[in-house]
Amino acid sequence: MTEFNPPRRGRPPKGLADLIAAEKGEIAAPAPVAEKPAKAPERRRRAKIGEHALKLKAPERAGYKRRFALATPNRIAELEDLGYTVVTDASIPTSGLGSGTVQRPAGTGAGGAYNRHILMETPDELYAQGRDEIEAQNRKVDQSIRGGRDNTGQLDHSYGEGSINVSRG
């Protein structure tokens, strides 16, 4: 009975081609070289198994809330109006080229180019004020839903009290 050896596809791995040729008698077997044991190669950094890689993560600063914002002029201007400032910290690694700001690429935009994100921060007091404004707006919408009213003014009639039941646990 003959052994079945399927044909190899592609080139053999580096170094294996010489061994195969030596077995066939085409060339002399490579002479073993006496070398010092090589230093083990350093492992490249990999994401941990079961955890998400956080591209947009920066060290926290006491008394401030930090976030990365898409680096479009309109978005940066909006956040500056809300009290955010651009972070320029030389101790934080950045992908920006000599700009002084902390930047990271994340996602792709039009044409497949990476979107740039810039690190911005705001004091905790201003952050809390913004969160309170958002919560006030959400409470207003919730009350309208519970009361069956349209708070946008787009509908000219009411749904009546209790037509929508909301249960929160």
C-alpha positions in Angstrom: 0.0 0.0 0.0 1.4 3.4 -0.9 1.3 6.5 1.2 -0.8 9.3 0.0 1.1 12.6 0.0 -1.0 15.4 -1.4 0.9 17.8 -3.6 2.0 21.1 -1.9 0.4 24.3 -3.1 2.6 27.3 -3.3 6.2 27.7 -2.1 7.5 25.7 0.8 8.3 27.6 4.0 11.7 29.3 4.1 14.4 26.8 4.9 12.2 23.8 4.1 13.0 24.1 0.4 16.7 23.3 1.1 15.8 20.3 3.3 13.4 18.9 0.6 16.0 19.3 -2.1 18.6 17.6 0.2 16.3 14.6 0.7 15.9 14.3 -3.0 19.7 14.4 -3.5 19.6 17.5 -5.6 21.9 19.5 -3.3 24.0 18.7 -0.3 22.4 18.9 3.1 23.0 22.3 4.8 25.8 22.1 7.3 24.7 22.8 10.8 26.0 26.1 12.0 27.2 26.4 15.6 25.7 29.6 16.9 24.9 31.0 20.3 21.3 30.6 21.2 19.4 33.5 19.8 17.6 35.9 22.1 14.0 35.1 22.2 12.0 37.6 20.1 9.9 40.0 22.0 6.2 39.3 21.7 4.2 42.0 20.0 1.5 43.6 22.1 -1.9 42.0 21.5 -5.4 42.6 22.8 -6.4 40.5 25.7 -8.8 37.6 24.9 -12.4 38.5 25.9 -11.7 42.2 26.2 -12.4 45.1 23.9 -9.5 47.1 22.6 -10.2 50.7 23.6 -8.6 53.0 20.9 -10.1 56.1 22.4 -8.8 55.9 26.0 -6.7 58.5 27.7 -5.5 58.9 31.3 -8.0 60.7 33.6 -7.3 64.1 35.2 -8.7 65.0 38.6 -11.5 67.5 38.4 -12.0 67.1 34.6 -14.0 64.9 32.3 -12.2 63.9 29.1 -13.5 62.7 25.8 -12.3 62.2 22.2 -14.2 64.3 19.6 -14.3 63.8 15.8 -11.9 66.4 14.5 -14.2 68.4 12.3 -14.2 72.2 12.7 -17.9 72.3 13.5 -17.7 69.6 16.2 -14.7 71.1 17.8 -16.4 74.5 17.8 -19.6 73.0 19.4 -17.6 71.4 22.2 -15.6 74.6 22.8 -19.0 76.5 23.2 -19.9 73.9 25.8 -16.8 74.6 27.8 -14.4 71.9 26.4 -10.8 72.7 25.7 -8.3 70.8 23.5 -5.8 68.7 25.6 -2.1 69.3 24.9 -0.1 66.9 27.1 3.3 65.6 26.0 3.1 62.6 28.3 0.1 61.1 26.4 1.0 59.1 23.3 -0.6 60.6 20.2 -0.8 59.8 16.5 -0.7 63.5 15.5 2.4 64.7 13.7 3.9 67.6 15.7 0.5 69.2 16.4 0.8 69.3 20.2 -2.8 67.9 20.5 -3.6 64.4 21.6 -5.1 62.6 18.5 -6.1 59.1 17.6 -7.4 57.5 14.3 -10.7 55.7 14.7 -13.2 54.6 12.1 -13.2 55.6 8.5 -14.7 58.5 6.7 -15.4 59.3 3.1 -13.0 57.7 0.7 -11.8 55.2 3.3 -9.5 57.7 5.1 -9.2 57.4 8.9 -11.3 59.8 11.0 -9.1 61.8 13.4 -10.3 62.3 17.0 -8.9 65.0 19.3 -8.9 64.7 23.1 -10.9 67.4 24.8 -11.7 68.1 28.5 -14.1 70.1 30.6 -14.3 70.9 34.3 -16.5 68.6 36.3 -18.9 71.5 37.2 -19.6 72.3 33.6 -20.0 68.6 32.8 -22.6 68.3 35.6 -24.5 71.3 34.3 -24.7 69.8 30.8 -25.9 66.4 32.2 -28.6 68.2 34.3 -29.9 70.0 31.1 -30.1 66.7 29.3 -31.9 65.1 32.2 -34.4 68.0 32.4 -35.2 67.6 28.7 -35.6 63.8 29.1 -38.0 64.3 32.1 -40.1 66.7 30.0 -40.4 64.1 27.2 -41.2 61.4 29.7 -44.0 63.5 31.2 -45.4 64.2 27.8 -45.5 60.5 27.0 -47.1 59.6 30.3 -49.7 62.3 29.8 -50.4 61.3 26.2 -49.4 64.8 25.0 -47.3 65.9 22.1 -44.6 68.3 23.4 -43.3 69.1 19.9 -46.5 70.7 18.7 -46.7 68.6 15.6 -49.9 66.9 16.5 -53.2 68.8 16.9 -54.9 66.3 19.3 -54.1 64.5 22.5 -54.1 60.8 23.1 -55.8 61.1 26.5 -54.6 60.4 30.0 -53.1 56.9 30.5 -53.2 55.8 26.9 -49.5 55.0 27.2 -48.3 52.9 30.1 -44.7 53.2 31.2 -43.3 51.0 33.9 -39.9 51.5 35.3 -38.4 49.1 37.7 
